[in-house]
C-alpha cells in the first residue's frame, strides 16, 4: 500500500511506555507517550539528552536491543500495529517504507564500499530492479541531494567525502525507496551551520517532492522552527507539550517549554541587561523521578499537594490545533507575565592589551607519499597572517566553520604547537616559538583552555577534588596540601558545585557538572586568558545558559580575557564584545559584535548569519545557502579565500577576486574586512536578520 493510498495518520503512537531491563531494576525510559504524524507532515521531537527522544525513534524502528521492551501502548504505521509484526514483516518495512538517518553519517556507510554500490543496493534489495536501473536511480538521487559531479561521487569511497557530503549520501540512501516515513535523529549536529542550512533546505524540499512524512529529533528549537509543521516537547520520558509550531512557540502552555525558551539566546538577550535564565536544579535520573509532575522540583509554579499528588495526564487546550499540555495548573498561569529577571550587571570596561598577534602563520608540511600526490611535500596552510589584540576583561569570539583554523590558532597560543612565522605577545613577552614544555609555570597557568567535550578532559579514575589539586600542584599554587585543599574547595564554590562533589568520580557527574569541573581546573592557576573552545556545544540548552553565565561571572570577578571559539552565532551575539570571523586560515572580518551583526558584512559573515537557526517566529531571515564545501587548506584557491563560494563575486570588475588577495578595508572604527567589494556595494547590503514588529 503506497502513501497515497493511505488517508489516515502515517504514524500513530498511543500511550507508549518503554523500559530497559538491567540485572538490578527496570528503568522506565518513556511513559505514556502519544503523537500522530499525518501524511506529508513534519513532526519535531524536542528535549534534552536522556529525555527519551531517540528511544521513541528506535521503538518505531523496532530496534530497542536486547534490554529494551515496549511495556504498554501501541505504535501504528499506516494503521498496522508495528509491535505485533514478525521479523520478516519488519524487514520488508524498514528501509523501504520507514527509513532512519542517524547523527553520525559514517555509522550508516560501509567504509570499504564505493558510494554508488551502497546506493544501488537499496533498490536492488527492496525492489528487485536490475543493476542498470539501480545505477540510474542512484545517479538521480545523488543529483537530487545537490552533490557536485555525481558520477565522480558514485565512484568515491566514504572517507573521500566531507562530513556534509557523507550526510547527503545517507539522506540519498534513505530516500532511494521513497519511504512514507523518514526519521531524522539529530542529523545535522556534527555539521557546520552553513552545511546544516543546505541539508535543512534539502530535507524540506525532498520531503515535499516525495510526499514523505518526517519525525525530526533535535535539541535545537531554531532548527525545528525551520523544518517542522508540529512539535512535541519531551521531558524525562514524557511528552509535556505538543501542538503546531505557532501554538507552541507563541502560546506555550507548559512551564518546561517556557523555561527552555528563556534559557536560549534569542535576539534581544543581553549578558548585562537581559541575561539568560538558567533552569534551576538537574535533570532527574530515570530511577529517581519525583512523584507527580517530573518537572515539579525545577518548576517556579510548583504547588505541593497538587503537582506531586499523582500522575499528570496530557490535557487538551481548547481553540488550538491539537495543542496539549501535561500540567495541572496551565489554565491558572499568566503566560504573558514577564520573567523575574536575573540580576543586571554593569558592563565591564576592557582594560589594557594582554594578548597581541602580529602576522601569525602556521603551516604544516605533509610528507610526500603516493597517496598525497607523488614526490613533492605538500603544505597545509592552517593559519595565514592572523593579526589582532585582546584586552583585559574582554570577550573576543572567534567564529568560522570546521577547518578555518580556529583550533590551530588556539594550539599555537597554548604552546601545543609552535608558529611558522609571526609573533604572539603575552603581556609583552613573545611566546610563539616556546613549546609548552619550555614555558614558565606562570605562563602556562596564565593561559588556560576549556575544551569542547567535558567527557574527554577528566581522568575517569581520579576524584574531582584530586584533579583540581593536581592542577594546583603543577601551577605551584598553595604552600602545602591543606592550603591546596582549601583552594580546591574555593574553586568548587566559584563554579557553583557543592563541596561534596570533591569526593565524586567523573562518571557520577552530568555533562554540565563535568564542564564546571573543567572550568574550575582552568582557573586553578589564576588564569588571566581562558581559551574556551566550543565550551557549551556538547551541553543541553538549559545547561548552556548556566555555564555561559558562570563564565561571565568569573570573568567579571577575575578580569579574565575570554577567547570564545564557536560556530554558534546566537551565543556569540549574546556573549562577545568583539568578533573575529575566520575562513580558510584568514581573518575575513573583525569588529565589535554590533558592527559584525549589522550590514555591511563580509560576504562570508552574511552567509553565516543567514544560516543560524533562530527559535523565534518573529524573526525574518534572508536565506543564503552556500554552494560547495570549504576548499582544502592544502590547496587553497588563488585570490580571495572565499571566492569559490561568494555570491557577490560578479559585482567586482575584472577577475580580481580570483587572482589577488584583497587588502583589509576599514568600514568603521575597529571594523575591518578582507574584501574587494566597493564602498557602494557594501553600503547596499541589507540586514540578514530582522525582527518583525509585534
C-alpha positions as CSV (number, residue, x, y, z in Angstrom):
1,X,0.0,0.0,0.0
2,X,1.6,3.3,-1.0
3,X,1.5,6.5,1.0
4,X,-1.0,8.0,-1.5
5,X,-3.4,5.1,-0.8
6,X,-3.4,5.6,2.9
7,X,-5.6,8.6,4.1
8,X,-5.3,8.2,7.9
9,X,-2.2,9.0,10.0
10,X,1.1,7.6,8.7
11,X,2.3,7.1,12.3
12,X,0.1,6.9,15.4
13,X,1.8,6.4,18.8
14,X,-0.7,6.0,21.7
15,X,0.2,5.9,25.4
16,X,3.6,4.3,24.6
17,X,5.7,3.1,27.5
18,X,9.2,1.7,27.1
19,X,11.5,0.3,29.7
20,X,15.1,-1.0,29.8
21,X,15.7,-4.1,32.0
22,X,19.0,-4.4,33.8
23,X,20.1,-7.0,36.4
24,X,19.2,-4.5,39.2
25,X,16.0,-3.0,38.1
26,X,13.5,-2.0,35.4
27,X,14.3,1.5,34.1
28,X,11.3,3.3,32.6
29,X,12.7,5.4,29.6
30,X,9.4,6.6,28.1
31,X,6.0,6.8,29.8
32,X,2.5,7.5,28.4
33,X,3.9,9.0,25.1
34,X,1.4,9.8,22.3
35,X,2.0,11.5,19.0
36,X,0.4,11.5,15.5
37,X,2.1,12.2,12.2
38,X,-0.2,12.8,9.2
39,X,0.7,12.2,5.5
40,X,3.3,14.8,4.4
41,X,3.6,16.3,7.9
42,X,7.0,17.0,9.6
43,X,6.8,16.4,13.4
44,X,9.6,17.7,15.6
45,X,10.7,15.9,18.9
46,X,12.5,18.3,21.2
47,X,14.1,17.8,24.6
48,X,17.3,17.4,26.5
49,X,19.7,14.4,26.4
50,X,18.1,11.5,28.2
51,X,14.5,12.6,27.8
52,X,13.6,9.6,25.5
53,X,13.6,11.2,22.0
54,X,15.9,8.6,20.4
55,X,14.2,5.8,22.4
56,X,10.9,6.7,20.7
57,X,12.6,6.6,17.3
58,X,14.2,3.2,17.9
59,X,10.8,1.9,19.1
60,X,9.2,2.9,15.8
61,X,12.1,1.1,14.0
62,X,11.5,-1.9,16.5
63,X,15.2,-1.8,17.3
64,X,15.4,-1.4,21.1
65,X,18.1,-4.0,21.5
66,X,18.2,-6.9,24.0
67,X,17.3,-4.9,27.1
68,X,14.6,-2.6,25.7
69,X,10.9,-3.5,25.7
70,X,7.7,-1.8,24.9
71,X,5.7,-2.3,28.1
72,X,2.5,-0.5,27.1
73,X,0.6,1.4,24.4
74,X,0.8,0.9,20.7
75,X,2.7,2.1,17.6
76,X,0.7,2.0,14.4
77,X,2.2,2.6,11.0
78,X,-0.4,3.2,8.2
79,X,-2.9,1.6,10.5
80,X,-0.8,-1.6,11.2
81,X,0.5,-2.4,14.7
82,X,4.3,-2.4,14.5
83,X,4.8,-4.2,17.9
84,X,3.0,-7.3,16.6
85,X,4.9,-7.7,13.3
86,X,7.3,-10.6,12.9
87,X,11.0,-10.1,11.8
88,X,10.2,-10.8,8.2
89,X,7.4,-8.2,8.0
90,X,9.6,-5.6,9.8
91,X,12.5,-6.3,7.4
92,X,10.2,-5.5,4.4
93,X,9.1,-2.2,6.0
94,X,12.5,-1.0,7.3
95,X,14.5,0.8,4.7
96,X,11.6,0.7,2.1
97,X,8.7,2.3,4.0
98,X,10.3,3.6,7.2
99,X,13.9,5.0,6.9
100,X,16.1,6.5,9.5
101,X,19.0,9.0,9.3
102,X,21.4,8.9,12.2
103,X,23.5,11.7,13.8
104,X,26.8,10.2,12.6
105,X,26.8,9.5,8.9
106,X,29.7,7.1,9.0
107,X,27.7,4.8,11.2
108,X,25.4,4.2,8.2
109,X,28.2,3.9,5.5
110,X,30.4,0.9,4.7
111,X,34.0,2.3,4.6
112,X,35.2,-0.5,2.2
113,X,32.5,0.0,-0.5
114,X,32.1,2.7,-3.1
115,X,29.2,5.2,-2.7
116,X,27.5,4.1,-5.9
117,X,27.4,0.5,-4.9
118,X,26.0,1.3,-1.5
119,X,23.2,3.3,-3.0
120,X,22.4,0.7,-5.7
121,X,21.9,-2.0,-3.1
122,X,18.7,-0.3,-1.8
123,X,16.5,-0.6,-4.9
124,X,18.2,-4.0,-5.8
125,X,17.3,-5.5,-2.4
126,X,13.9,-3.7,-1.8
127,X,12.5,-3.5,-5.3
128,X,14.4,-6.2,-7.2
129,X,15.4,-3.9,-10.0
130,X,18.3,-4.5,-12.5
131,X,21.9,-3.2,-12.0
132,X,21.4,-0.7,-14.8
133,X,18.1,0.6,-13.4
134,X,19.6,0.8,-9.9
135,X,22.6,2.8,-11.2
136,X,20.3,5.3,-12.9
137,X,18.2,5.7,-9.8
138,X,21.3,6.2,-7.6
139,X,22.7,8.8,-10.0
140,X,19.4,10.7,-9.9
141,X,19.2,10.7,-6.2
142,X,22.9,11.9,-5.8
143,X,21.9,14.8,-8.2
144,X,18.8,15.4,-6.1
145,X,20.8,15.9,-2.9
146,X,22.9,18.6,-4.8
147,X,26.3,16.9,-4.7
148,X,28.8,18.2,-7.3
149,X,29.9,15.9,-10.1
150,X,27.6,13.0,-9.2
151,X,29.4,10.4,-11.4
152,X,32.7,11.1,-9.5
153,X,30.9,10.9,-6.1
154,X,29.4,7.5,-7.1
155,X,33.0,6.1,-7.7
156,X,34.3,7.6,-4.4
157,X,34.7,5.8,-1.0
158,X,33.1,7.4,2.1
159,X,36.4,8.7,3.5
160,X,36.9,10.8,0.4
161,X,33.9,12.9,1.2
162,X,33.5,15.7,3.7
163,X,31.1,15.3,6.7
164,X,28.4,17.3,4.9
165,X,28.7,15.2,1.7
166,X,28.6,12.0,3.7
167,X,25.4,13.1,5.4
168,X,23.9,14.0,2.0
169,X,24.7,10.5,0.8
170,X,22.9,9.0,3.9
171,X,19.9,11.1,3.1
172,X,20.0,10.0,-0.5
173,X,20.2,6.4,0.7
174,X,17.2,6.9,3.0
175,X,15.2,8.4,0.1
176,X,16.1,5.9,-2.5
177,X,13.0,3.8,-1.9
178,X,10.7,6.8,-1.4
179,X,9.7,5.9,2.2
180,X,6.4,7.0,3.7
181,X,8.1,8.0,7.0
182,X,11.6,9.4,7.4
183,X,13.1,9.5,11.0
184,X,15.9,12.0,11.4
185,X,17.9,11.7,14.7
186,X,19.9,14.9,15.2
187,X,21.0,14.7,11.5
188,X,23.0,18.0,11.5
189,X,24.6,18.1,15.0
190,X,28.0,17.3,13.6
191,X,27.9,19.7,10.7
192,X,28.8,23.4,10.3
193,X,25.9,25.9,10.2
194,X,26.3,26.7,6.5
195,X,26.3,23.0,5.6
196,X,23.4,22.5,8.1
197,X,21.4,25.2,6.3
198,X,21.9,23.4,3.0
199,X,20.9,20.0,4.5
200,X,17.7,21.5,6.1
201,X,16.6,23.1,2.8
202,X,17.4,19.8,1.1
203,X,15.3,17.7,3.6
204,X,12.4,20.1,3.3
205,X,12.5,20.2,-0.5
206,X,12.8,16.4,-0.8
207,X,10.1,15.8,1.8
208,X,7.7,17.9,-0.4
209,X,8.9,16.3,-3.7
210,X,8.5,12.7,-2.5
211,X,5.5,13.4,-0.1
212,X,7.4,11.9,2.8
213,X,6.3,12.4,6.4
214,X,9.0,13.2,8.9
215,X,9.9,12.6,12.5
216,X,12.7,15.1,13.2
217,X,14.6,14.7,16.5
218,X,16.6,17.7,17.7
219,X,17.5,19.7,20.8
220,X,17.8,22.8,18.6
221,X,14.5,24.7,18.7
222,X,15.6,27.0,15.8
223,X,16.1,24.0,13.6
224,X,12.7,22.6,14.5
225,X,11.1,26.0,13.6
226,X,12.9,25.9,10.2
227,X,11.9,22.3,9.3
228,X,8.7,21.2,11.1
229,X,4.9,21.8,11.0
230,X,4.3,20.5,14.5
231,X,6.3,19.6,17.6
232,X,6.3,17.6,20.7
233,X,8.4,18.8,23.7
234,X,9.7,15.9,25.9
235,X,11.0,16.0,29.5
236,X,12.2,13.0,31.4
237,X,10.5,10.3,29.4
238,X,7.1,12.1,28.9
239,X,5.6,14.4,26.3
240,X,4.9,17.6,28.2
241,X,3.5,19.8,25.4
242,X,2.5,19.2,21.8
243,X,0.9,21.3,19.1
244,X,1.5,23.2,15.9
245,X,4.8,25.2,15.7
246,X,3.0,28.6,16.1
247,X,0.9,27.4,19.0
248,X,3.8,26.0,21.0
249,X,6.3,28.8,20.1
250,X,3.9,31.7,20.6
251,X,1.3,30.4,23.1
252,X,3.3,27.9,25.1
253,X,1.3,26.2,27.9
254,X,3.9,24.2,29.9
255,X,6.5,25.6,32.4
256,X,9.3,23.5,30.9
257,X,8.7,24.8,27.4
258,X,8.7,28.3,28.8
259,X,11.9,27.6,30.8
260,X,13.6,26.2,27.7
261,X,12.9,29.3,25.6
262,X,14.2,31.5,28.5
263,X,17.5,29.7,28.6
264,X,18.4,30.1,24.9
265,X,19.9,33.3,23.5
266,X,17.2,34.8,21.3
267,X,17.5,38.2,19.7
268,X,17.2,40.8,22.4
269,X,19.1,38.8,25.1
270,X,22.0,40.7,26.6
271,X,24.5,39.4,29.1
272,X,24.3,42.6,31.1
273,X,20.7,43.9,30.8
274,X,18.7,40.8,29.9
275,X,20.7,37.7,31.0
276,X,19.5,34.2,30.2
277,X,17.6,32.4,32.9
278,X,19.0,29.0,33.5
279,X,16.7,26.2,34.6
280,X,17.4,25.5,38.3
281,X,18.4,22.0,39.5
282,X,19.3,19.0,37.4
283,X,17.5,16.6,35.1
284,X,16.3,13.6,37.1
285,X,17.8,10.2,36.6
286,X,15.3,7.6,35.3
287,X,15.1,5.7,38.6
288,X,15.0,8.9,40.7
289,X,12.0,10.6,39.1
290,X,9.8,12.6,41.5
291,X,6.2,11.9,42.5
292,X,3.6,13.5,40.2
293,X,5.0,16.0,37.7
294,X,8.5,15.1,36.6
295,X,9.4,18.8,36.1
296,X,8.0,19.7,39.6
297,X,11.3,20.1,41.5
298,X,12.6,22.6,38.9
299,X,9.3,24.5,38.3
300,X,8.7,28.0,39.5
301,X,4.9,27.4,39.6
302,X,5.2,24.2,41.7
303,X,2.4,23.7,44.3
304,X,2.9,20.9,46.9
305,X,-0.2,18.7,47.2
306,X,-1.3,19.3,43.7
307,X,1.7,19.0,41.3
308,X,3.0,15.9,43.3
309,X,-0.3,14.3,44.1
310,X,-0.4,11.7,41.3
311,X,0.3,11.1,37.7
312,X,-0.3,14.1,35.5
313,X,-2.1,13.4,32.2
314,X,-2.0,15.3,28.9
315,X,-4.8,17.8,28.7
316,X,-6.2,19.4,25.5
317,X,-6.1,23.2,25.1
318,X,-9.3,24.5,23.6
319,X,-9.3,26.5,20.4
320,X,-5.8,25.4,19.2
321,X,-4.8,22.9,16.6
322,X,-4.3,19.6,18.6
323,X,-2.5,21.5,21.3
324,X,-1.9,19.7,24.6
325,X,-0.1,20.3,27.9
326,X,0.9,17.9,30.8
327,X,0.4,20.5,33.6
328,X,-2.3,20.6,36.3
329,X,-2.0,24.4,36.5
330,X,-1.7,25.5,32.9
331,X,-5.1,27.3,32.9
332,X,-4.1,29.3,36.0
333,X,-0.7,30.6,34.9
334,X,-0.3,34.0,33.4
335,X,1.8,33.0,30.4
336,X,2.2,36.6,29.2
337,X,3.8,37.8,32.5
338,X,7.4,38.9,32.0
339,X,10.0,36.6,33.7
340,X,11.6,37.5,37.0
341,X,14.8,39.0,35.6
342,X,18.1,37.7,36.8
343,X,20.2,40.5,38.3
344,X,21.5,43.0,35.9
345,X,25.2,43.6,35.8
346,X,27.4,46.5,34.9
347,X,29.1,46.4,31.5
348,X,32.8,45.7,32.1
349,X,35.2,48.1,30.5
350,X,38.1,46.4,28.6
351,X,41.5,47.2,30.1
352,X,45.0,47.1,28.7
353,X,46.1,44.8,25.8
354,X,47.1,41.5,27.3
355,X,47.5,39.5,24.1
356,X,48.7,40.6,20.7
357,X,49.1,38.6,17.5
358,X,51.1,40.0,14.6
359,X,51.1,38.3,11.2
360,X,50.9,34.8,12.8
361,X,51.3,31.9,10.3
362,X,51.0,28.2,11.0
363,X,51.8,25.8,8.2
364,X,52.0,22.0,8.4
365,X,54.1,20.0,6.0
366,X,52.6,16.8,4.8
367,X,55.2,14.2,3.9
368,X,55.3,13.1,0.3
369,X,53.6,9.8,-0.4
370,X,51.8,8.3,-3.3
371,X,48.6,8.9,-1.5
372,X,49.3,12.7,-1.4
373,X,50.5,13.1,-5.0
374,X,54.0,11.8,-5.5
375,X,57.3,13.1,-4.5
376,X,56.7,16.8,-3.6
377,X,55.9,17.6,0.0
378,X,52.6,19.4,0.4
379,X,51.9,22.3,2.8
380,X,48.7,22.8,4.8
381,X,48.2,26.5,5.4
382,X,46.2,26.3,8.6
383,X,46.6,30.0,9.7
384,X,47.5,32.9,7.3
385,X,48.8,36.2,8.8
386,X,46.5,36.4,11.8
387,X,46.7,39.8,13.5
388,X,44.5,41.0,16.4
389,X,44.6,42.2,20.0
390,X,42.7,41.0,23.1
391,X,42.2,43.2,26.2
392,X,41.7,42.5,29.9
393,X,38.0,41.7,30.8
394,X,37.1,41.4,27.2
395,X,35.3,38.5,25.5
396,X,36.6,38.0,22.0
397,X,34.7,35.5,19.9
398,X,36.4,33.6,17.1
399,X,33.9,32.1,14.6
400,X,34.0,30.1,11.4
401,X,33.4,26.7,10.0
402,X,35.4,23.5,10.7
403,X,38.8,23.7,9.0
404,X,39.0,27.5,9.1
405,X,42.0,27.4,11.6
406,X,40.3,28.4,14.9
407,X,41.6,25.4,16.9
408,X,45.1,25.6,15.2
409,X,45.5,29.1,16.5
410,X,44.4,28.0,20.0
411,X,47.0,25.2,19.9
412,X,49.8,27.7,19.0
413,X,48.7,30.1,21.7
414,X,48.6,27.3,24.3
415,X,52.1,26.1,23.2
416,X,50.9,22.7,21.9
417,X,52.2,23.9,18.5
418,X,54.8,26.5,17.6
419,X,54.2,29.2,15.0
420,X,55.7,29.0,11.5
421,X,56.2,32.8,11.5
422,X,54.8,36.0,13.1
423,X,54.6,36.9,16.8
424,X,52.3,36.2,19.8
425,X,52.9,38.7,22.6
426,X,51.5,37.8,26.0
427,X,51.9,40.8,28.4
428,X,54.6,42.0,26.0
429,X,56.6,38.7,26.1
430,X,57.0,36.7,22.8
431,X,55.7,33.1,23.3
432,X,55.1,31.9,19.7
433,X,58.3,29.8,19.5
434,X,58.2,28.3,23.0
435,X,56.5,24.9,23.3
436,X,54.5,24.3,26.4
437,X,57.2,22.0,28.0
438,X,59.7,25.0,28.0
439,X,57.2,27.7,29.2
440,X,57.5,29.0,32.7
441,X,54.8,27.7,35.1
442,X,53.3,31.3,35.4
443,X,53.0,31.5,31.6
444,X,51.3,28.1,31.4
445,X,48.9,28.9,34.3
446,X,48.2,32.3,32.8
447,X,46.7,30.9,29.6
448,X,44.3,28.0,30.1
449,X,41.8,26.2,28.0
450,X,38.3,24.9,28.5
451,X,37.6,22.2,25.9
452,X,34.5,21.3,23.9
453,X,33.9,17.8,25.3
454,X,34.0,17.7,29.2
455,X,33.9,13.8,29.0
456,X,37.4,13.6,27.4
457,X,39.2,16.0,29.6
458,X,38.8,14.4,33.0
459,X,40.7,11.4,34.3
460,X,38.0,8.8,34.9
461,X,39.9,7.1,37.7
462,X,40.6,10.2,39.8
463,X,38.1,12.1,42.1
464,X,37.1,15.6,41.1
465,X,38.9,17.2,44.0
466,X,42.1,15.3,43.3
467,X,42.1,16.5,39.7
468,X,41.8,20.2,40.7
469,X,44.5,19.7,43.4
470,X,46.8,18.2,40.8
471,X,46.4,21.3,38.6
472,X,47.2,23.5,41.7
473,X,50.4,21.4,42.3
474,X,51.5,21.8,38.7
475,X,51.0,25.5,38.8
476,X,52.9,25.8,42.1
477,X,49.8,27.2,43.9
478,X,49.5,26.8,47.7
479,X,52.2,26.3,50.3
480,X,51.1,22.8,51.4
481,X,48.4,20.1,50.9
482,X,45.9,21.8,53.3
483,X,46.2,25.1,51.5
484,X,45.7,23.5,48.2
485,X,42.7,21.6,49.5
486,X,41.2,24.8,50.8
487,X,41.8,26.5,47.4
488,X,40.2,23.5,45.6
489,X,37.0,23.9,47.7
490,X,37.0,27.6,46.9
491,X,37.2,26.7,43.2
492,X,34.2,24.4,43.5
493,X,32.4,27.3,45.1
494,X,33.5,29.5,42.2
495,X,31.9,27.2,39.7
496,X,28.8,26.7,41.9
497,X,29.3,23.0,42.6
498,X,28.6,21.5,46.1
499,X,31.8,20.9,48.0
500,X,30.7,17.3,48.5
501,X,31.5,16.8,44.8
502,X,35.2,16.8,45.6
503,X,34.8,13.1,46.6
504,X,32.9,12.2,43.4
505,X,34.2,10.4,40.4
506,X,33.6,12.0,36.9
507,X,31.2,9.2,35.9
508,X,28.9,10.4,38.8
509,X,28.5,13.9,37.2
510,X,26.3,15.2,34.4
511,X,27.8,16.8,31.3
512,X,27.2,20.3,32.7
513,X,28.8,19.4,36.0
514,X,31.8,17.9,34.3
515,X,32.2,21.1,32.2
516,X,32.2,23.1,35.5
517,X,35.0,21.0,36.8
518,X,36.9,21.7,33.6
519,X,36.4,25.4,34.2
520,X,37.4,25.2,37.9
521,X,40.6,23.4,36.8
522,X,41.3,26.1,34.1
523,X,41.1,28.8,36.8
524,X,43.2,26.8,39.3
525,X,46.4,28.8,38.5
526,X,44.6,32.2,38.4
527,X,44.3,32.2,34.6
528,X,44.2,35.6,33.0
529,X,43.4,34.4,29.5
530,X,41.0,31.5,29.0
531,X,40.5,29.9,25.6
532,X,37.1,28.4,25.5
533,X,36.9,26.0,22.5
534,X,33.2,25.4,21.9
535,X,32.7,25.0,25.7
536,X,28.9,24.6,25.6
537,X,28.2,22.9,22.2
538,X,28.2,19.4,23.8
539,X,25.8,20.5,26.5
540,X,22.0,20.7,26.6
541,X,20.5,24.2,26.1
542,X,19.3,24.5,29.6
543,X,22.8,23.7,30.9
544,X,24.4,26.1,28.3
545,X,22.7,29.1,30.0
546,X,24.1,28.2,33.4
547,X,27.7,27.5,32.1
548,X,27.9,30.7,30.0
549,X,26.5,32.7,32.9
550,X,29.2,31.2,35.1
551,X,32.0,32.1,32.7
552,X,30.7,35.7,32.6
553,X,30.6,35.9,36.4
554,X,34.1,34.5,36.8
555,X,35.3,36.9,34.1
556,X,33.8,39.9,36.0
557,X,35.5,38.8,39.3
558,X,38.9,37.9,37.9
559,X,39.1,40.4,34.9
560,X,39.8,37.5,32.7
561,X,40.2,37.8,29.0
562,X,38.0,35.2,27.3
563,X,38.7,33.9,23.8
564,X,35.5,32.2,22.9
565,X,35.8,29.8,19.9
566,X,32.4,28.9,18.5
567,X,30.3,28.3,15.4
568,X,27.1,29.2,17.2
569,X,26.4,32.8,16.3
570,X,23.4,33.1,18.7
571,X,25.6,32.5,21.7
572,X,28.4,34.7,20.2
573,X,25.9,37.6,19.8
574,X,24.9,37.2,23.5
575,X,28.4,36.8,25.0
576,X,31.0,38.6,22.9
577,X,32.3,42.1,23.0
578,X,34.2,41.8,19.7
579,X,34.1,39.1,17.0
580,X,36.7,37.7,14.6
581,X,35.3,35.8,11.6
582,X,37.8,33.3,10.1
583,X,37.7,31.5,6.8
584,X,40.4,29.1,5.4
585,X,43.1,30.4,7.8
586,X,42.3,34.1,7.2
587,X,40.6,36.7,9.3
588,X,38.0,37.9,6.9
589,X,36.2,40.3,9.3
590,X,36.8,41.8,12.7
591,X,34.8,44.3,14.7
592,X,32.5,44.8,17.7
593,X,29.6,42.5,18.0
594,X,27.2,45.2,16.9
595,X,29.3,46.0,13.9
596,X,29.7,42.4,12.7
597,X,26.0,41.6,13.2
598,X,24.7,44.6,11.1
599,X,25.4,45.4,7.5
600,X,27.8,46.0,5.8
601,X,29.1,42.4,6.1
602,X,31.9,40.4,4.6
603,X,30.0,38.1,2.2
604,X,31.0,35.1,4.3
605,X,29.7,36.7,7.5
606,X,26.4,37.4,5.7
607,X,26.1,33.7,4.7
608,X,27.0,32.6,8.3
609,X,24.3,34.8,9.8
610,X,21.6,33.7,7.4
611,X,22.4,30.0,8.3
612,X,21.9,30.3,12.0
613,X,18.6,28.7,13.2
614,X,16.8,31.2,15.5
615,X,13.9,29.9,17.7
616,X,11.7,33.0,17.3
617,X,8.7,33.2,15.0
618,X,9.1,37.0,14.8
619,X,12.5,36.7,13.0
620,X,12.6,37.1,9.3
621,X,15.8,35.9,7.7
622,X,17.3,36.3,4.3
623,X,18.2,32.8,3.1
624,X,21.7,32.5,1.7
625,X,22.7,28.8,1.2
626,X,26.4,28.5,0.3
627,X,27.1,26.1,-2.6
628,X,30.0,23.7,-2.2
629,X,32.3,22.9,0.7
630,X,35.3,24.8,2.2
631,X,38.3,24.3,-0.1
632,X,41.2,22.3,1.3
633,X,43.9,24.2,3.2
634,X,46.4,22.1,1.3
635,X,45.2,23.5,-2.0
636,X,43.6,26.9,-1.2
637,X,42.1,28.9,-4.2
638,X,44.1,31.8,-5.6
639,X,43.0,35.4,-4.8
640,X,40.3,35.8,-2.1
641,X,39.9,32.6,0.0
642,X,36.1,32.9,-0.2
643,X,35.8,33.5,-3.9
644,X,34.8,29.9,-4.8
645,X,31.5,30.2,-2.8
646,X,30.8,34.0,-2.9
647,X,27.5,35.3,-4.3
648,X,28.9,38.9,-4.6
649,X,31.9,38.0,-6.8
650,X,30.2,39.1,-10.0
651,X,29.9,42.6,-8.6
652,X,33.7,43.1,-8.6
653,X,35.0,44.3,-12.0
654,X,37.7,42.1,-13.7
655,X,38.6,38.9,-12.0
656,X,40.5,40.4,-9.1
657,X,38.7,38.1,-6.6
658,X,40.2,35.1,-8.4
659,X,43.7,36.4,-8.7
660,X,44.6,38.8,-5.9
661,X,44.2,38.6,-2.1
662,X,42.1,41.6,-1.1
663,X,43.6,44.2,1.2
664,X,42.0,44.9,4.6
665,X,39.3,47.6,4.2
666,X,38.3,49.7,7.2
667,X,34.5,50.0,7.3
668,X,34.3,51.9,10.6
669,X,36.5,52.5,13.7
670,X,37.7,49.0,14.7
671,X,35.7,47.3,11.9
672,X,37.8,45.7,9.1
673,X,37.0,43.3,6.3
674,X,39.1,41.3,3.7
675,X,37.1,42.1,0.6
676,X,37.3,43.6,-2.9
677,X,33.7,45.0,-2.8
678,X,33.4,48.7,-3.3
679,X,32.0,51.0,-0.6
680,X,28.9,51.5,-2.7
681,X,28.3,47.7,-2.9
682,X,28.9,47.3,0.8
683,X,26.5,50.2,1.6
684,X,23.8,48.4,-0.5
685,X,23.8,45.3,1.8
686,X,20.5,44.7,3.6
687,X,20.2,43.2,7.1
688,X,20.1,39.4,7.1
689,X,18.1,39.1,10.4
690,X,15.1,41.3,11.0
691,X,12.6,41.1,13.8
692,X,9.0,41.8,12.7
693,X,7.2,44.5,14.8
694,X,4.7,43.0,17.2
